[in-house]
């Protein structure tokens, strides 16, 4: 199993160091970057393509909640876990609404952290009963709104065009000067956004959009 690539986003240096020390206890985790606010979290998500982000809620500039909303809009495959000192159900519910997969309290013991993060990575971590009830009430009567914009970022469109030209992941990584791992994560993200299953379908989509002549 490949390590779970993690981005830490917290404006407090000591908090980031504490999180790093917990994660370094287990080789299942690899820390790829640290951000001190929401803007950096967005930038580093694009740059490093982590599998998981540990996100503080209250940060200067762009908050963790807004960063969560934007990151999940562009990179739905990324799992975001809110890390907080508060178990205020309103804050946690707002984070879940914006796309977070769960939350961790900073005062939990390290073993509980590691176990929970592994469960999140495997899509096996359930929501708390309180959050589940709130989500059911919030969304059961609200139909999803259709998007008016292309769901793909400029980078994703570039990669999709390369796929449509028959390029391999290695060739794409060489052309765009990014790692093969990043290419794979982008492709996974593109297929999730477009609800497609393979490169053939992606190629058809690229031609339909007029991105490849």
NUVO-157581 format. One line per field, with one value per residue: residue number from 1; x, y, z of N, C-alpha, C, CB in turn; residue in one letter. Coordinates in steps of 0.2 Angstrom, whole numbers, plus 2048, in hexadecimal, padded with zeros to 3 digits. Glycine has a CB too. Example, Ala and Ser with C-alpha at 12.3 -4.5 7.8 and 13.67 -1.06 7.14 Angstrom:
2
num: [1 2]
npx: [842 840]
npy: [7E4 7F5]
npz: [827 823]
capx: [83E 844]
capy: [7EA 7FB]
capz: [827 824]
cpx: [842 840]
cpy: [7F0 800]
cpz: [827 827]
cbpx: [839 846]
cbpy: [7EA 7FD]
cbpz: [82D 81D]
residu: [a s]
***
This chain:
213
num: [1 2 3 4 5 6 7 8 9 10 11 12 13 14 15 16 17 18 19 20 21 22 23 24 25 26 27 28 29 30 31 32 33 34 35 36 37 38 39 40 41 42 43 44 45 46 47 48 49 50 51 52 53 54 55 56 57 58 59 60 61 62 63 64 65 66 67 68 69 70 71 72 73 74 75 76 77 78 79 80 81 82 83 84 85 86 87 88 89 90 91 92 93 94 95 96 97 98 99 100 101 102 103 104 105 106 107 108 109 110 111 112 113 114 115 116 117 118 119 120 121 122 123 124 125 126 127 128 129 130 131 132 133 134 135 136 137 138 139 140 141 142 143 144 145 146 147 148 149 150 151 152 153 154 155 156 157 158 159 160 161 162 163 164 165 166 167 168 169 170 171 172 173 174 175 176 177 178 179 180 181 182 183 184 185 186 187 188 189 190 191 192 193 194 195 196 197 198 199 200 201 202 203 204 205 206 207 208 209 210 211 212 213]
npx: [804 803 80A 7FF 7FD 7FF 7F9 7FC 7F2 7F3 7F4 7FC 80C 811 806 806 812 80F 805 80D 816 80E 809 815 818 813 816 80D 809 80D 814 811 811 810 804 7FF 7F4 7E4 7E5 7F2 7F0 7E8 7F1 7FB 7F4 7F2 7FF 805 7FC 7F5 7EF 7E7 7E2 7E5 7DC 7DC 7CF 7CE 7D7 7E3 7DE 7D8 7CC 7CC 7C0 7BB 7C6 7C5 7B9 7BC 7C7 7C1 7B8 7C0 7C9 7C2 7C6 7CF 7D1 7CA 7CE 7C8 7D1 7D0 7CE 7C2 7B2 7A7 797 791 79C 7A3 799 797 7A3 7A3 798 79E 7A6 7B0 7B7 7B7 7BB 7C8 7CB 7D7 7DB 7DB 7E2 7F2 7F1 7E4 7E2 7EA 7E4 7D7 7DA 7DE 7D3 7CB 7D2 7CF 7C2 7BA 7B6 7A9 79D 799 78B 784 788 784 776 773 778 76F 763 766 769 75F 754 758 75C 76B 774 776 786 78D 799 7A8 7AE 7BB 7CC 7D9 7E5 7E0 7D9 7E4 7EA 7E0 7E0 7EC 7EA 7E0 7E8 7EE 7F9 804 804 811 816 80E 812 81F 81D 816 81E 81C 819 816 80E 806 800 7F8 7EF 7E9 7E2 7D9 7D2 7CC 7C4 7BB 7B4 7AE 7A7 7AB 7B3 7BF 7CD 7C9 7BC 7BF 7C7 7BD 7B5 7BE 7BF 7B1 7B0 7B8 7C5 7CF 7D4]
npy: [7FA 80B 81A 825 834 844 854 861 86D 87B 88A 88B 888 87F 877 871 86A 861 859 854 84C 842 83C 837 82C 821 818 817 824 832 842 84F 85D 86D 879 88A 891 892 896 892 884 881 884 87B 86F 86E 86E 862 858 850 842 844 850 859 864 874 87E 88B 897 8A4 8B0 8A7 89C 88B 885 88B 888 87A 879 87E 876 869 86B 86C 861 854 847 848 845 84E 852 85A 862 866 870 871 869 86E 86C 873 879 86E 868 871 870 863 865 86C 863 85C 84C 848 84A 84F 850 85A 856 849 838 833 826 824 82E 829 81D 821 829 820 819 822 824 817 818 815 81B 820 82D 837 834 840 849 841 842 84F 852 84A 851 85D 85B 852 858 860 862 85F 86C 870 872 881 883 87D 86E 86B 86F 87A 873 866 865 866 85A 851 854 84F 841 83F 83F 833 832 82A 828 82B 832 83D 842 846 84F 859 85C 856 84B 839 834 83F 841 835 838 843 83E 835 83E 846 83C 839 846 847 83C 830 821 81C 81E 81E 823 82F 835 836 83F 84B 84D 850 85C 864 866 85E 85D]
npz: [800 7FB 803 80D 807 80E 811 81D 824 82D 837 842 847 851 852 846 846 851 84B 840 847 84D 841 83C 843 83D 82F 825 821 818 818 80E 80C 815 81A 81F 81E 815 808 805 807 7FC 7F1 7F4 7F3 7E5 7E1 7E7 7E7 7F2 7FB 806 811 820 828 830 838 83B 834 82F 822 815 81B 823 820 814 80C 80C 805 7F8 7F4 7F4 7EA 7DF 7E0 7E3 7E7 7F1 802 810 820 82E 83B 84B 85A 860 863 85E 857 84D 845 841 839 82F 829 824 81B 811 80C 813 819 826 838 844 855 85D 86A 86A 86D 865 85F 85D 853 848 845 842 836 82D 82C 825 819 813 811 81C 827 831 832 841 84B 84E 844 838 83A 838 82B 824 826 820 812 80D 807 7FE 7ED 7E3 7DC 7CB 7C3 7BC 7B6 7AE 7B6 7B6 7BA 7B3 7B2 7B3 7A7 79E 7A0 79D 78F 78B 78E 785 779 779 782 78E 7A0 7A4 79A 79A 7A6 7A4 799 7A0 7AA 7B7 7C5 7C2 7CC 7CF 7C3 7C3 7CE 7C9 7BE 7C5 7CC 7C1 7BB 7C5 7C7 7BA 7B9 7B3 7AD 7A7 79C 78E 78F 794 789 780 786 786 778 775 77C 774 776 771 761]
capx: [800 807 808 7FA 800 7FB 7FA 7FA 7F1 7F2 7F8 800 812 811 801 808 817 80C 802 812 819 809 809 81C 818 810 818 807 808 813 812 814 812 80C 801 7FD 7ED 7E0 7E8 7F8 7ED 7E6 7F7 7FF 7F0 7F3 806 807 7F7 7F5 7E9 7E3 7E4 7E3 7DB 7D9 7C9 7CF 7DE 7E2 7DC 7D3 7CB 7CC 7BA 7BB 7CB 7C2 7B4 7BF 7CB 7BC 7B5 7C5 7CC 7BE 7C9 7D3 7CD 7CC 7CC 7C8 7D4 7CD 7CE 7BB 7AD 7A0 794 790 7A2 7A4 794 799 7A9 7A0 794 7A3 7AA 7B5 7B5 7B6 7BF 7CC 7CD 7DE 7DD 7DB 7E9 7F5 7EF 7DD 7E3 7ED 7DE 7D2 7DC 7DF 7CC 7C9 7D5 7CC 7BB 7B7 7B5 7A2 79C 796 784 781 789 780 76F 773 779 769 75E 768 769 75A 74F 75C 75F 771 773 77B 78C 78D 79F 7AC 7B1 7C2 7D1 7DD 7EA 7DD 7D8 7EA 7EC 7DB 7E2 7F1 7E7 7DD 7ED 7F1 7FF 804 805 818 817 80B 816 825 81B 813 823 819 81A 811 809 802 7FC 7F3 7EA 7E5 7DD 7D4 7CE 7C8 7BF 7B6 7B1 7AA 7A3 7AE 7B6 7C5 7D0 7C5 7B7 7C3 7C8 7B7 7B3 7C2 7BD 7AB 7B1 7BB 7CC 7D4 7D2]
capy: [800 811 81E 82A 83B 848 85B 864 875 87E 890 88B 884 87A 872 86D 866 85C 855 850 847 83D 838 834 826 81C 818 817 82B 836 849 852 864 870 87F 88D 894 88F 898 88D 87D 881 884 875 869 86E 86C 85C 853 84C 83E 846 857 85A 86B 878 882 893 899 8AB 8B0 8A2 897 884 883 88D 884 874 87A 87F 870 864 86D 86B 85B 850 841 84A 845 853 851 860 861 86C 86F 871 864 872 868 878 87A 868 867 876 86D 85D 867 86F 85D 858 845 847 84F 84C 855 85B 853 841 835 832 820 826 832 825 818 825 82C 81A 817 827 822 811 81A 810 81F 822 833 836 834 846 84B 83E 844 856 851 847 856 862 859 84E 85B 865 85F 862 871 86F 876 885 883 876 86B 869 874 87B 86D 860 865 865 853 84E 855 84A 83B 83E 83E 82D 832 826 82C 82D 837 843 845 849 855 85F 85D 855 844 834 833 845 840 830 83B 848 83A 833 844 847 837 83A 84B 846 835 82C 81B 81A 822 81E 828 836 837 838 846 850 84F 853 863 868 867 85B 85D]
capz: [800 7FB 809 80C 806 812 812 823 823 834 838 848 846 856 850 840 849 854 846 83D 84C 84D 83A 83B 847 839 828 820 81F 815 818 807 80D 81B 818 825 81D 810 801 804 806 7F5 7ED 7F5 7F0 7DE 7DF 7EA 7E7 7F8 7FC 80C 814 827 828 836 836 83C 832 82C 81B 813 821 821 81D 80D 808 80B 7FF 7F1 7F2 7F2 7E3 7D9 7E1 7E7 7E9 7F7 808 814 827 832 841 84F 862 862 860 85C 851 847 841 83E 834 82A 825 820 815 80C 809 817 81B 82D 83C 849 85A 85E 870 86A 86D 85E 85D 85A 84D 843 844 83E 830 829 82A 820 813 811 811 821 82D 831 836 847 84B 84E 83D 834 83A 836 824 821 826 81C 80B 80B 804 7F9 7E8 7E2 7D7 7C5 7C2 7B6 7B3 7AD 7BC 7B6 7BA 7AD 7B2 7B1 79F 79A 7A1 799 788 78A 78E 77E 774 77A 786 794 7A6 7A5 795 79C 7AC 7A1 796 7A4 7B0 7BE 7C6 7C0 7D1 7CE 7BD 7C5 7D2 7C5 7BA 7C9 7CD 7BB 7BA 7CA 7C5 7B4 7BA 7AD 7B0 7A3 797 788 790 795 783 77C 789 783 771 775 77E 76F 779 76C 75A]
cpx: [804 805 803 7FD 7FC 7FE 7F8 7F8 7EF 7F6 7FC 806 812 80C 803 80E 814 809 807 815 814 809 810 81D 816 813 813 806 80E 810 815 815 80E 80A 7FF 7F7 7EA 7E3 7EE 7F5 7EB 7EC 7FA 7FB 7F2 7FA 808 802 7F6 7EF 7E4 7E6 7E1 7E2 7D8 7D3 7CB 7D6 7DD 7E1 7D7 7D2 7CB 7C6 7B9 7C0 7C8 7BD 7B7 7C3 7C6 7B9 7BA 7C8 7C8 7C1 7CD 7CE 7CF 7C9 7CD 7CC 7D3 7CE 7C7 7B7 7A7 79D 793 796 7A3 79F 795 79E 7A7 79C 799 7A7 7AF 7B2 7B4 7BA 7C2 7CC 7D4 7E0 7DD 7E2 7EB 7F2 7E8 7DE 7E5 7E7 7D9 7D4 7DC 7D8 7C9 7CC 7D2 7C4 7B7 7B5 7AE 7A2 799 78F 781 782 785 779 76E 774 772 764 760 767 763 755 752 75F 766 770 778 780 78B 794 7A3 7AF 7B8 7C7 7D5 7E2 7E6 7DB 7DE 7EB 7E7 7DD 7E7 7EF 7E4 7E2 7F0 7F7 7FE 805 80C 819 814 80F 81C 823 819 818 820 81A 815 80C 804 7FD 7F6 7ED 7E6 7E0 7D8 7CF 7C9 7C2 7B9 7B1 7AC 7A6 7A5 7B2 7BD 7C7 7CD 7C0 7B9 7C4 7C2 7B4 7B7 7C0 7B6 7AB 7B5 7C2 7D1 7D1 7D4]
cpy: [806 816 823 831 840 84F 85D 86B 877 884 890 886 87E 874 86E 868 860 857 851 84B 841 838 834 82E 820 81D 818 81F 82E 83D 84C 859 866 877 883 891 890 890 893 886 87C 880 87D 86E 868 86B 865 856 84E 847 840 84C 857 862 86E 87C 889 894 8A0 8AB 8AB 89D 890 882 885 88A 87D 874 87A 879 86A 865 86B 864 856 84A 842 849 84A 852 858 85E 867 86B 86F 86C 867 86F 86D 879 874 866 86B 873 867 85F 869 869 85A 851 844 84C 84C 852 855 857 84C 83E 833 82B 820 829 82D 820 81B 827 826 818 81C 825 81C 812 816 814 822 829 832 836 83B 849 848 840 84B 856 84F 84D 85B 861 855 851 860 862 863 867 86F 874 87A 885 87D 874 86A 870 875 875 867 860 864 85D 84F 84E 850 843 83A 83D 837 82C 82D 82B 82F 832 83D 846 849 84F 85B 860 85C 84D 83F 833 839 844 83B 834 840 844 837 838 846 842 837 840 84A 83F 831 826 819 81F 823 823 82F 839 83A 83F 84C 852 852 85B 867 869 863 85B 856]
cpz: [800 801 808 80C 809 812 819 822 82A 835 83E 847 84B 854 84B 842 84C 850 842 841 84C 847 839 83F 843 832 823 81E 81D 815 812 808 813 819 81F 824 817 809 800 803 7FF 7F0 7EE 7F3 7E9 7DD 7E1 7E9 7EC 7F8 801 80F 81B 828 82E 834 836 83A 82F 825 819 819 81E 81E 816 809 807 805 7F8 7EF 7F0 7EB 7DD 7DA 7E5 7EA 7F0 7FD 80D 81B 82B 839 845 856 864 85F 85F 856 84B 843 83D 838 82E 826 821 81A 810 809 80D 819 822 831 841 84F 85C 865 870 86A 866 85B 859 853 847 841 840 837 82B 827 825 819 810 810 816 827 82D 834 83D 846 84A 847 838 834 837 82E 821 821 821 814 809 806 7FF 7F3 7E6 7DC 7D1 7C5 7BC 7B3 7B2 7B4 7BC 7B7 7B4 7AC 7B0 7A9 79B 79A 79D 791 786 78A 787 778 775 77E 78C 79A 7A6 7A0 797 7A2 7A9 79D 79A 7AA 7B7 7BF 7C3 7C5 7D1 7C9 7BF 7C9 7CE 7C1 7BF 7CB 7C7 7BA 7BF 7C9 7BF 7B4 7B4 7B0 7AD 79E 791 789 791 78E 77F 77F 786 77C 771 777 779 771 775 765 756]
cbpx: [7FB 806 80F 7F4 802 7FB 7F7 7FF 7EB 7F3 7F3 7FC 818 810 7FA 80B 81C 807 7FE 818 81A 802 808 821 813 809 81D 801 805 815 814 810 80F 811 7FB 803 7EE 7D9 7EB 7FD 7E8 7E2 7FC 801 7E9 7F2 80A 809 7F8 7F5 7EB 7E4 7E1 7E8 7D6 7DF 7C3 7CD 7E1 7E9 7E3 7D4 7C4 7CD 7B4 7BD 7D2 7BE 7AF 7C4 7CF 7B7 7B3 7CB 7D3 7B7 7CE 7D6 7CE 7C9 7D0 7C1 7DC 7C6 7D2 7B8 7AD 7A2 78E 78E 7A8 7A4 78D 79A 7AE 79C 78F 7A7 7AD 7B6 7BA 7B9 7BA 7D3 7C8 7E0 7D9 7D7 7E9 7FC 7EF 7D9 7E9 7F3 7DB 7D0 7E3 7E2 7C8 7CB 7DD 7CD 7B8 7BB 7BA 79E 797 798 780 785 790 780 76D 779 77F 766 75E 76F 76F 757 74A 761 75B 776 775 777 793 78A 7A4 7B1 7AD 7C4 7D6 7E1 7ED 7D6 7D5 7F0 7EB 7D4 7E4 7F7 7E2 7D8 7F2 7F2 800 809 803 81D 814 804 818 828 815 80D 826 811 81B 814 80D 806 800 7F6 7EE 7E9 7E1 7D7 7D2 7CD 7C2 7B9 7B5 7AF 79B 7B1 7B2 7C4 7D7 7C2 7B3 7C9 7CC 7B1 7B3 7C9 7BC 7A6 7B4 7B8 7CC 7D5 7D5]
cbpy: [800 815 822 829 83C 846 85F 862 876 879 896 889 888 87C 876 872 869 85F 859 855 84A 83F 83D 839 827 81B 813 815 82E 834 84C 850 868 870 87F 892 89B 892 89F 88E 87C 887 88A 874 86B 875 871 85D 84F 84F 836 840 85D 857 86C 87C 881 895 894 8AF 8AE 89F 898 880 887 895 884 872 880 885 86E 863 874 870 85C 84E 83E 851 83D 85A 84B 864 860 86D 875 878 85E 879 865 87F 87C 862 868 87D 86B 859 86D 874 860 85C 840 840 854 84A 853 862 856 83F 82F 831 81A 829 837 821 815 82B 82F 814 817 82E 820 80B 819 80B 824 81E 838 83C 830 84B 84B 836 844 85A 84D 841 859 864 856 84A 85F 869 860 85D 878 86E 873 88C 888 877 865 866 873 881 86D 85F 86C 869 851 851 85C 84B 83A 844 844 82A 839 821 828 827 835 841 83F 844 853 85D 864 856 842 82D 834 84B 83D 82B 83F 84C 834 830 84A 847 830 83B 851 846 837 830 815 813 820 817 826 835 832 833 845 84E 848 84F 863 86E 865 854 863]
cbpz: [806 7F5 80B 812 7FE 81A 80C 829 81E 83A 838 84E 847 85D 84F 83A 84D 859 841 83B 853 84E 835 83C 84D 839 827 823 825 80E 81F 802 807 821 813 826 81C 810 801 80A 80B 7F3 7EF 7FC 7F2 7DB 7E3 7F1 7E0 7FF 7FD 812 810 82C 822 839 83A 843 82C 82E 817 80C 824 827 821 80D 80C 811 800 7F2 7F8 7F8 7E3 7DA 7E4 7E3 7E4 7F7 80B 812 82A 833 840 84D 865 860 865 85B 854 84A 846 843 837 82C 82A 825 818 80F 803 81E 817 82F 83F 847 860 85F 875 864 872 85F 862 85F 84E 845 84A 842 830 82D 830 822 814 815 80A 822 82E 835 831 84C 851 853 83B 835 841 839 822 825 82D 81D 80A 811 808 7FD 7E1 7E0 7D9 7BF 7C3 7B8 7B8 7A8 7BE 7AF 7C0 7AD 7B9 7B5 79D 79E 7A8 79A 786 790 793 77D 774 773 788 794 7AC 7A3 78E 79F 7B1 79C 791 7A7 7AF 7BE 7CE 7BF 7D8 7CE 7B7 7C8 7D8 7C0 7B7 7D0 7CF 7B5 7BA 7D1 7C3 7AE 7BA 7A8 7AF 7A0 796 786 796 799 77F 77D 790 783 76D 77A 785 76E 780 76F 756]
residu: [x x x x x x x x x x x x x x x x x x x x x x x x x x x x x x x x x x x x x x x x x x x x x x x x x x x x x x x x x x x x x x x x x x x x x x x x x x x x x x x x x x x x x x x x x x x x x x x x x x x x x x x x x x x x x x x x x x x x x x x x x x x x x x x x x x x x x x x x x x x x x x x x x x x x x x x x x x x x x x x x x x x x x x x x x x x x x x x x x x x x x x x x x x x x x x x x x x x x x x x x x x x x x x x x x x x x x]
***
